Amino acid sequence: MKDIIQIEHLSKSFREIEAVRDVSFRVREGELFAFLGVNGAGKSTTINIMCGQLKKDGGKVVIDGGDPDREPERIKREIGVVFQSSVLDGALSVYDNLESRASLYSICGAAFKERLAELAEALEFKDLLKRAVGKLSGGQRRRIDIARALFHKPKILILDEPTTGLDPHTRKAIWKVISDLRKNENMTVFLTTHYMEEAADADYVVIIDSGKIAAEGTPYALKNAYTGDYITLYGADEAAVGKLGVNAERINHGVFRFSVPNTAAATELIVKHPDIFYDYEIIKGKMDDVFLAVTGKTLTGEER
């Protein structure tokens, strides 16, 4: 697979504030790429530069082989963006909003109706076409935001916290559409999210903190590097658990939980104490644990 996005030594300042500092990463065509950071970490600035909405101070940006500064119109046709805040016109109907958007890409007549039918079916909004956007629920509006970004069949879909505040059914429906597009059209998805279970499904993750890359890798590699495994013992007594030499937390009667550095350490304990490990489970650390270990913050920005 080729690199569809290349960012090298990117920098951007707003007066004395260095929003992005020497950031470099690459996104492979067709992958789900997660770009994580608290608000103010530099995510939105980087995205706006990629989309040609901001001029960079230094570095190199290549989108599908082109420079957004030199080929802004071509690059915009390759990208669809779902922003944190809806950009739909609340006074217009769903149909009129999407027709207006499609006209920017010269999609009209039969082509418009065909594409509209495809997206309305996939995102489940056929019954909303005549309704004013301002009267939609948050989940309904989000479906239309995504349809708007997908109308011109972009090669790259940028999702800036696309499912924040949505109910589980809507989140699941949206991710099914995105997964189908990646599989069927090899679409690249560039994701920022506060839901770590979404980042855990990414092919590659970059964590940005205070304008700089703090960590990167596959979810598996990051979990191995920054978290351990968690073991829960069932039907154990305190005296037996004490023989393990670990700092175990009692969850309730007969249930204890503790952490180990890695799976190898867990295996060593299990082999050494088979009489204690007759009912247990092992769970790898989560992406929330990775983010906290790397930045010292939760994704809401709270320091720990």
Secondary structure by P-SEA (a helix, b strand, c coil): ccccbbbcbbbbbccccccccccccccccccbbbbbbcccccaaaaaaaaaccccccbbbbbcccccccccaaaaaaabbbbcccccccccccaaaaaaaaaaaacccaaaaaaaaaaaaaaaccccccccccccccaaaaaaaaaaaaacccccbbbbccccccccaaaaaaaaaaaaaaaaacbbbbbbbbccaaaaaaccbbbbbccccccccccaaaaaaacbbbbbbbccccaaaaaaaccccccccccccccccccaaaaaaaaaaccccccccccccccaaaaaaaacccccccccc
